[in-house]
Amino acid sequence: MPKIKTHSGAKKRFSTTGSGKVKYQSTNRRHRLTQKDHNRKRKLRGTTYVSDSDLKNVKKLIPYK
């Protein structure tokens, strides 16, 4: 069996924890921040985990990470 290629965009956006969860940085924090509410911007800080419904698809994109 040949090796599976890792998705180039996914390897830059996702990282795995020791327990197998997948972390990613929240989106919508790059530009046009003056129009966004302070509460919304505060909630977007830091990292979050991929939901259980998307986890299978994301792990398929990053098989060796």
DOLO-694760 format. One line per 4 residues: number of its first residue (from 1); for each residue x, y, z of C-alpha. Coordinates in Angstrom, 1 decimal. Last residue first. Example, Ala and Ser with C-alpha at 12.3 -4.5 7.8 and 13.67 -1.06 7.14 Angstrom:
<sites>
2 = 13.7:-1.1:7.1 | 12.3:-4.5:7.8 .
</sites>
This chain:
<sites>
65 = -0.3:14.2:12.3 | 0.2:11.2:10.1 | -3.4:10.9:8.6 | -4.1:14.6:8.3 .
61 = -7.0:14.8:5.8 | -8.7:11.6:7.0 | -8.5:13.0:10.6 | -10.5:16.0:9.4 .
57 = -13.2:13.9:7.9 | -13.6:11.7:11.0 | -13.6:14.7:13.4 | -16.4:16.6:11.6 .
53 = -19.3:15.2:13.5 | -17.4:15.1:16.8 | -16.7:18.8:16.6 | -13.1:20.0:16.1 .
49 = -11.6:21.6:19.2 | -11.0:25.3:19.9 | -8.0:27.5:20.1 | -7.5:31.0:21.5 .
45 = -9.7:34.1:20.9 | -12.9:33.8:19.0 | -15.1:34.3:22.1 | -13.4:37.6:22.7 .
41 = -14.1:38.8:19.2 | -17.8:38.0:19.6 | -18.0:39.7:22.9 | -16.3:42.8:21.5 .
37 = -18.8:43.0:18.6 | -17.5:43.0:15.1 | -17.4:46.0:12.8 | -14.1:47.2:14.0 .
33 = -12.5:43.8:13.3 | -12.8:44.1:9.6 | -9.7:41.9:9.2 | -8.1:38.7:10.6 .
29 = -10.2:37.2:13.5 | -13.0:35.5:11.6 | -11.8:31.9:12.1 | -11.0:30.1:15.4 .
25 = -7.6:28.4:15.6 | -7.6:24.6:15.4 | -7.3:21.6:17.7 | -8.0:18.0:16.9 .
21 = -8.5:15.5:19.8 | -6.5:12.4:19.9 | -5.6:12.3:23.6 | -2.1:13.6:23.0 .
17 = -3.4:16.6:21.1 | -3.7:16.9:17.3 | -2.9:19.9:15.2 | -5.0:21.6:12.5 .
13 = -4.6:24.6:10.2 | -1.3:24.1:8.4 | -1.7:20.4:7.9 | -5.2:21.0:6.6 .
9 = -4.1:23.2:3.8 | -1.5:20.8:2.5 | -3.8:17.7:2.7 | -1.6:14.8:3.8 .
5 = -0.8:12.2:1.1 | -1.5:8.6:2.0 | 1.5:6.2:1.7 | 1.3:3.4:-0.8 .
1 = 0.0:0.0:0.0 .
</sites>
